[in-house]
Amino acid sequence: MIIDCHGHYTTAPKELQNYRDAQIAGLKDPSHVPSKGSIKITDDQIRESLENAQLKLQRERGTDVTVFSPRASAMAHHIGDATTSLHWTQHCNDLIYRVCGLYPKNFVGVCQLPQTPREPLANCIAELERCINQLRFIGCNLNPDPSGGHWTAPPLTDKYWYPFYEKMIELDVPAMVHVSASCNANFHTTGSHYINADTTAFMQFLTSDLFKDFPKLRFIIPHGGGAVPYHWGRYRGIAQDMKRPLLVDLIRDNIFFDTCVYHMPGIELLLKIVPVDNILFGSEMVGAVRGIDPETGHYYDDTRKYLDKATWLSAEDKKKIFEGNARKVYPRLKL
């Protein structure tokens, strides 16, 4: 089985965005009273949104199941207040639940969280419990920067996050470290903000004792770990100077990287630098890069093709990357 650990519902029916637009418009009116409201989307609309997109690409690329979550760039935790985020998050997660119900062999759910800058994490804990226990999701996406590119949240290693980590461990679920849209003009959302966040999260983990406090905590750093594999020597040196653990020891049971790297040299570097046991297959389709690479004639995000070309990997190693490691990181995945 080939498990894609990184997929977002980027093709959701337009009614979802219409709801969000109306919700945001309502925030401009001081008399507006937040109301969750409802979104009318039929099962046929969901099928139509997937059949010529994610499902079609699964069939064409020979993958089996996608770990599926709401569109990351649309989480936009910086918009509105805690009630705004809670209502938006619940609608997005409920839609993922419906997708998984319609296609239980193709998709398993990962939830968005109702994070709000400078707010307690009670809503996030409650939504995680709801999604895991009631909707049968297998993990969550955790935004290290709910401010949308201004980085006003505490580091992921701060005790602010500890109640949420305790709940993650109780439920035995991992978190993918995934920022949302950037409202800071200095940082393009998918081209720099995403990669910045991946790299920043890794550095926070490197310089802390978080995994001594939570040895069973598991994070997936997406997009191949951002700049981390490329600067592995720098981070090894920093860790050495700071008397921190060796990087291979730091990540062994707690930090994992996906293969959302969209050219062969990048995949080769990832496979050479990061231990095979810490790499999960991922494509992020349909996501940030949707076109065909003129140098190869293939879609940039068809990451299976890159791994198939990695002929130096043993069959056992490929099985770990395509399936085994995902089952280890997501123990609630039962397919």
Secondary structure as GFF3:
##gff-version 3
##sequence-region A 1 335
A	DSSP	beta_strand	3	9	.	.	.	ID=ss1
A	DSSP	alpha_helix	14	27	.	.	.	ID=ss2
A	DSSP	alpha_helix	43	51	.	.	.	ID=ss3
A	DSSP	alpha_helix	54	61	.	.	.	ID=ss4
A	DSSP	beta_strand	65	70	.	.	.	ID=ss5
A	DSSP	three_ten_helix	72	74	.	.	.	ID=ss6
A	DSSP	alpha_helix	82	102	.	.	.	ID=ss7
A	DSSP	beta_strand	107	109	.	.	.	ID=ss8
A	DSSP	alpha_helix	122	129	.	.	.	ID=ss9
A	DSSP	pi_helix	130	134	.	.	.	ID=ss10
A	DSSP	beta_strand	140	142	.	.	.	ID=ss11
A	DSSP	three_ten_helix	159	161	.	.	.	ID=ss12
A	DSSP	alpha_helix	162	171	.	.	.	ID=ss13
A	DSSP	beta_strand	175	177	.	.	.	ID=ss14
A	DSSP	pi_helix	189	193	.	.	.	ID=ss15
A	DSSP	alpha_helix	194	206	.	.	.	ID=ss16
A	DSSP	alpha_helix	210	213	.	.	.	ID=ss17
A	DSSP	beta_strand	219	221	.	.	.	ID=ss18
A	DSSP	three_ten_helix	223	225	.	.	.	ID=ss19
A	DSSP	three_ten_helix	229	231	.	.	.	ID=ss20
A	DSSP	alpha_helix	232	241	.	.	.	ID=ss21
A	DSSP	alpha_helix	247	251	.	.	.	ID=ss22
A	DSSP	beta_strand	255	258	.	.	.	ID=ss23
A	DSSP	alpha_helix	264	273	.	.	.	ID=ss24
A	DSSP	three_ten_helix	276	278	.	.	.	ID=ss25
A	DSSP	beta_strand	279	280	.	.	.	ID=ss26
A	DSSP	alpha_helix	303	308	.	.	.	ID=ss27
A	DSSP	alpha_helix	315	319	.	.	.	ID=ss28
A	DSSP	pi_helix	320	324	.	.	.	ID=ss29
A	DSSP	alpha_helix	325	329	.	.	.	ID=ss30
###
